[in-house]
């Protein structure tokens, strides 16, 4: 399981949320709970879409492998 950093901000009567490490993974909701649930789904969809785009756009001799950075 990978771990990311979620950031939440209350603006007026709503919340916004985004994932620091993944551009495009953001959401909003009326409550913090709703925003967290929406952000979880948004993150899953962004990662899935990125994997699909990578696999269909890659041509030629390619290598895929895990990569890590220190925390």
N, C-alpha and C positions, 0 to 999 in steps of 0.2 A: 504494500500500500504506500503510495506517495503522499507526502504532506506538503501543503501549500499554505500561504498566509492570506487569510480573508480579512478585508477591512470593511467596516460598516460605519456609515455616517447618517445621522438623523438630520433631515432638512424639512422644516415645517412639520407636517403630519405624516411624512413617509420616511422610509429608509432606503439608502442606496448601498450596494455592496459590490466589491470587486476583488479579484485575486491579484495580488501584487506581481506575481511571477508570470502570469499568463495574460498577455494583451487580448482584449475581446471578451474575457470572462467577467461579465458584470451583470447586475440585476437590480431590481428594486421591489419593494413591497410596502404594504400598509403597516405591517408589524415587523419587528426584528426576526421573529420566528419565520414568518412568511418569506422575508428576504433571504434568510439563511437557506431555506428549502429551495428557493428559486436559484440562488447562486450555486448550490450543489448541482442542480440540473444543468445550469449554464456551463459550468466547468466540464461536466461529463460530455456535453454536446460539442464544446470547442475542441476538447482533446480527441474525440472521435472523428470530427471533421478534419482536423489536422492530420491524423493518421491516414484517413482515406485519401486526402489530397496528396500526401507524400507518396503513398503506394501507387497511385494512378499516374502521378506526374514524373516518377523516377524512371529514367531510361538508361540503358547501357549497363555497364558493370558497376554495381553499387554494393556497398557494405553497410549493414545496419548492426549496431551494437549499443549496449547500455553505456551511458556516460554519467559520471557523478562529479559533484563539486563539494568542497568542504562546507559545512554549515556555518 
